[in-house]
């Protein structure tokens, strides 16, 4: 029952978000308007942010983060560009999935003791280094 409620809430937020202007992400949790910090699972589509902080998983599509992205959870990226990514110590599996022409212009850093993995498809790229992690080409 709880899973159905969360899925319904996420779907409602996603549908409602379609009518808003760009630079808005959907979050199941809390977001302080005017900030780039999100507490909870976050979905961003068609955003152009100078920075982003997400305390939870991030799904991002057709977007650009020109500064640092600090994420405490996995990242699923499609057709998006990051300047740099720091995966905070989140006590979960440290994973980044770069798909459909996604790119990271600088470094990716996994800040926890557990090494991370970056899954990169054939259309995506990392121009910097992966610190405390490995790249897996798919």
C-alpha positions as CSV (number, residue, x, y, z in Angstrom):
1,X,0.0,0.0,0.0
2,X,2.8,2.4,0.9
3,X,4.6,1.7,-2.4
4,X,1.4,2.4,-4.4
5,X,1.0,5.7,-2.5
6,X,4.6,6.8,-3.2
7,X,4.3,5.8,-6.8
8,X,1.0,7.8,-7.1
9,X,2.5,10.8,-5.5
10,X,5.5,10.7,-7.8
11,X,3.3,10.4,-10.8
12,X,1.1,13.3,-9.7
13,X,4.2,15.5,-9.1
14,X,5.6,14.5,-12.5
15,X,2.4,15.4,-14.3
16,X,2.0,18.6,-12.4
17,X,5.6,19.6,-13.1
18,X,4.8,19.5,-16.9
19,X,3.0,22.8,-16.7
20,X,5.7,24.7,-14.8
21,X,8.6,26.7,-16.4
22,X,12.0,25.1,-16.7
23,X,14.4,25.1,-13.8
24,X,12.0,23.2,-11.6
25,X,12.6,19.6,-10.4
26,X,10.1,17.2,-8.9
27,X,11.0,15.9,-5.5
28,X,9.4,13.5,-3.1
29,X,10.4,15.3,0.0
30,X,11.3,19.0,0.6
31,X,12.6,21.8,-1.7
32,X,13.1,25.3,-0.5
33,X,11.9,27.5,-3.4
34,X,14.7,29.6,-4.9
35,X,17.4,27.1,-3.9
36,X,19.1,24.3,-5.7
37,X,18.9,21.9,-2.8
38,X,16.4,19.0,-2.7
39,X,15.8,16.6,0.1
40,X,14.5,13.3,-1.3
41,X,14.3,11.4,-4.6
42,X,14.5,14.1,-7.3
43,X,13.6,14.1,-11.0
44,X,14.9,17.0,-13.2
45,X,14.0,17.5,-16.8
46,X,15.1,20.4,-19.0
47,X,16.8,22.3,-16.2
48,X,19.9,24.6,-16.4
49,X,21.3,25.0,-12.9
50,X,24.6,26.6,-11.7
51,X,24.8,23.9,-9.0
52,X,22.6,21.2,-7.4
53,X,22.5,19.4,-4.1
54,X,20.3,16.3,-3.8
55,X,19.9,14.3,-0.6
56,X,18.7,11.2,-2.3
57,X,18.7,9.7,-5.8
58,X,18.7,11.9,-8.9
59,X,17.2,11.2,-12.3
60,X,18.1,13.9,-14.7
61,X,17.1,14.3,-18.4
62,X,18.1,16.9,-21.1
63,X,19.7,19.2,-18.5
64,X,22.9,21.1,-17.7
65,X,24.6,21.6,-14.3
66,X,27.3,24.2,-14.9
67,X,28.9,23.9,-11.5
68,X,29.2,21.3,-8.8
69,X,26.6,18.5,-8.4
70,X,26.6,17.1,-4.8
71,X,24.4,14.0,-4.7
72,X,23.7,11.6,-1.8
73,X,22.4,8.7,-3.9
74,X,22.6,7.1,-7.3
75,X,22.4,9.3,-10.5
76,X,20.6,8.2,-13.7
77,X,21.5,10.7,-16.4
78,X,20.1,11.0,-19.9
79,X,21.3,13.6,-22.4
80,X,22.6,15.8,-19.6
81,X,25.9,17.7,-19.0
82,X,27.6,18.1,-15.6
83,X,30.7,20.2,-14.8
84,X,31.7,17.9,-11.8
85,X,30.0,15.4,-9.6
86,X,30.6,14.6,-5.9
87,X,28.7,11.5,-4.5
88,X,28.5,12.1,-0.8
89,X,28.9,9.4,1.8
90,X,25.3,8.0,1.6
91,X,25.7,4.4,3.0
92,X,24.2,3.0,-0.2
93,X,25.5,1.7,-3.5
94,X,27.5,4.4,-5.1
95,X,26.4,4.3,-8.8
96,X,26.2,6.8,-11.6
97,X,24.6,5.9,-15.0
98,X,25.5,8.1,-17.9
99,X,23.3,7.5,-20.9
100,X,22.2,9.1,-24.2
101,X,25.0,11.6,-24.8
102,X,25.5,12.6,-21.1
103,X,28.8,14.0,-20.2
104,X,30.9,15.1,-17.2
105,X,33.4,17.8,-18.1
106,X,35.6,17.5,-15.0
107,X,36.0,15.0,-12.1
108,X,33.6,12.6,-10.5
109,X,34.5,12.0,-6.8
110,X,33.0,9.3,-4.6
111,X,33.4,10.7,-1.1
112,X,32.7,7.5,0.9
113,X,35.0,4.8,1.9
114,X,33.2,2.4,-0.5
115,X,34.4,2.8,-4.1
116,X,31.8,3.8,-6.7
117,X,31.0,2.7,-10.2
118,X,30.2,4.9,-13.2
119,X,28.4,3.1,-16.0
120,X,28.9,4.9,-19.3
121,X,27.2,4.0,-22.5
122,X,28.9,4.4,-25.9
123,X,27.4,7.9,-26.5
124,X,28.4,9.4,-23.2
125,X,31.7,10.6,-21.8
126,X,33.8,11.7,-18.8
127,X,36.6,14.2,-19.6
128,X,38.0,14.2,-16.0
129,X,39.0,11.5,-13.6
130,X,36.9,9.2,-11.4
131,X,38.2,9.4,-7.8
132,X,37.6,6.4,-5.6
133,X,35.7,4.6,-8.3
134,X,35.8,2.9,-11.6
135,X,34.4,3.3,-15.1
136,X,32.3,0.5,-16.6
137,X,31.7,1.0,-20.4
138,X,28.5,-0.5,-21.7
